Structures are given as structure tokens and as C-alpha cells.
Amino acid sequence: MPPDERRAAVLCAAVPLVRERGAQVSTRELAEAAGVAEGTLFRVFPDKRALVRAALAEAMDPAPLERSLAAVDRSLPLEQRVGHVVEIVSEHTEGVVQLMTALHELADDDATTRRGPHPRARSEHEARDARLLAALAAVFEADALRVTPLQAAGLVRGVVLGDRMPGMPAGARLTPSAVAACLVHGLLAPADSDEGGRAT
């Protein structure tokens, strides 16, 4: 198998395990998940930290997210569309957060980390954010909103990021439909509703 294909196959098999087990996952477990010997794993990635870094870089690629957002049915009512969008972005965010947490737990203290992010990495991050916000904004372009579609995109992204951060109490987390209802209609339940205090 060519090196690029082997690398992609290892990442595809290992990433779900890293998300599930975090930094506690062993290289033996990673190798078994990928169906390769540990020696082969180390020929592809020098160590577990390098594998998690590569997995994080792949998870942050905005292209799959752009495709999913582009597929959201624009004919659906706004609340349903927002619910779909929140579900898509939540799944993406949760995967990225899990990998970032694993990388942090691996106590990465190399020189690059001590100096802070490389300027190119920062610009790449900003470019990914811009693509994500543009893809989100496109879902709301035809709606009469209080804010611009880009601002709506930023609001949705901000709510999802806050909701998916580690340490958020389980009871405080919202379902995608609850997020959509609050964003579209506000926090107050209708006077004739029995929904007060319930995240449905």
C-alpha cells in the first residue's frame, strides 16, 4: 500500500478510538484498530501525539462540513433548517473537541507549543473559520432575519461551541431542536405553552 494510502487508512481506523478513549489509548490498540503491526504504525507516525495531531488536522478540514451544510434542504421552515445545521455543526465540533482534549492530555511540551501557534497555522485556522461561516450563512440567505446571514452564522456557531465545550453539565446541554427553537423564537415560551423550562 502506498504511504499516503496507508496513512489515510490508519487515521480512518484510529480516529474513532482516539475520540472514545482519549489520551489513554495505547499504540497497540491503535495498531490493532488499523489492522497493522505497531512497527508499521510507527513508520507512518513517529508517536501517538503525531497521530492525534494528524487526526485533528483532518477533522478540522472544512470540506465535509461544507458539503453537509450545502445539502440542507432550503425549502424547509427556518426552525427545521437551523435544527439540521446545529446537528451537523455539533457533531463536527464534538469530534474536534475530543481530539483537541486528547492532544492536550498528551502533555505536548515541545518547542512549537511553547512558542505558541505558528503564524501560518493561525492564518489557516482563520481561513477554515471563514469557510465554515460562509457555508452556514448560505443556509440563511433567503430569510428575513434581524441580523445578516453571516451574523446568524456566527451566532449559531457560538452557541454550538459553548454547548459542546468539555465540562458542560449534562443537564445544561441542549438538543439541536431546542437550540433551533431558542434561536428562532427566543427563550420565552409562548403564553399558552407548557414548554417552560424544558429543552425538547
N, C-alpha and C positions, 0 to 999 in steps of 0.2 A: 504494500500500500504506500503511495507517495506520502512524503512527510506532511504536506498540508492536509491531505485527507485523513491521515492518522490523527493529527492534532484535532481536527474537527470532530472525529469520531470519539476521541477521549473526552473532549469537552461536552459533547451531547450526552454521553453516558454519566459523566461525573457531576455535572451541574445540579441535577435534581438531588443528588446525595449531599452535596455541599449545602444546598438550601435547607435540607432536612436536618442534617447533623451539625452544621456549622464548623467551627474550627476543630471540633473533637473528631471529625472524620479522619481515619488513618489513610496513609498512602496505599496500604494493602487493600482497604475497602474500595478506594478509588480505582485501583488497578483491576480489581475483580469486577466492579461495575462496568468498566470499559472493555472487559474481556481480554486484557493484556497482562503481561508479567510486570512486576514492579520495576524491573530494569528497563522495560520498554517505556513505561510511564516517565521515568527519569530522563530518557533520551528525548522525550517530547517536551517536558517541563522540568527545569532543574530542581524544583522543590514544590511543596504543596502551596506555598504562598504565590508562586508564579502561576500555578494553575488557577487559583482563585482570582488573581489579577486578570488573567486572560478571560475567565468566565465573566467577570464584572464588565470588562470592556465589551464583550459580545452582548451581554444583557442590556447594556446602555445604547446599543445600536438602535436608532430611532426608526429604521426602515420597517420592521414588522409592525410597530405601533402605528406608523403612518398608514400602512395597508389596512389594519383593523379599523382605524377611525374612518378611513375613506369608504369602508364598506357599510358604515352605519346608514340605515335607511333614512334619507332626508324627508320622506313623506310622513314619518311618524310624528305624533304630537311632541312638543318640546320636552315635556317631562319624561317621556319614554326615551327620547334620544339622549337626554342628559343621563338617565339611568344606565343606558348602554355604555356611554362614554366613561362614566365613573367606574363601571365594572372593568372595562378594558384598561384604563389608566391605573386602577387599584392593583390589578393583577401584575401589571408591569412594575409598578412601584414596589410592591411587596417582594418581588423577586430580586430587584436591585438592592433593596434594604437588607435582605437576608445575606446576600453576597458581601455587601459592604461591612456588615456586622462580623461575618466570618473573617474577613481580611483584617479588620481592626483587632479581633481577638487573637490573631496570629502574631500580635506584637511586632508589627513591621517597624523596625527602628533603623532602617538603612539611611544612607546619606540623603537620598532623594526625599524621603519623608521628613527628615529634619529640616531640610531647606524649604519645605512647602511645595505646592504643586508647580510644575514647570509651566512657564507662560503658554507654551503650545497646548498643554493639557487643559489649561483654563479656557483658552480660545475654542478648543474642540468641545468642551463642556457647554460653553455659551452657544455654539453653533447647533449642538444637539437640542438644547432647550428651545432655541428659536424654531427649529423644525417641528418639535412637539407642539409648541403653542400655535404655530401656523396650521397644523393638522387639526388641532382642537377647534381653532377659530373657524375653520371651514365648515364645521358641523352646524354653526350658528349663523352663518352669513345671511340667510334668508329671513331671520326672525327679527321682530321689532323688540329690541331689548333696551333696558335702561342704560346699558353700557355698550361699548363697542364689542364686536365678536372677539377681538384679541384680549380685551379686558375680561370678558366672560371666560375665555380660555384660562387666563391666569387665575381667576377665582376658583374654577373647577380644580385646576392643578394644585393650588394652595390647600384647598380643603382635603383633597386626597392625600397629599403629602403629610399633612398634620394628622390625619386619621390613621395612617399606616406607620407612623414612627414607633420604634420599639418603646415599650413601657406604657403604651396607652392601655388603660384598664379595659378589660373585655366589655364591660357594660357601657363604656363610653363610645365604643365603635359603632358606626352606622352602616346599614346596608346600602348598596347603591341606590335602591329605590327611595330610601329615607333621605339620602343626600340630595337626590334629584328633587324630591318634594320640597325640601327646605330651600334649595337654591331657586326653584321656580316660584314657589308660593310664599316664602318667608318662614319664620319659626312659629308664628302663631297658628294654631289650628282654627278652622272655621268655627264660628259660634255654635253651629248646630252639629258639630262633630264630636265624637267620643275619642278622638285620637290624641288628646293632650297627654304629653309625657311618654308617648310610645313611639319607638323607632321601628316602623314597619317596612 
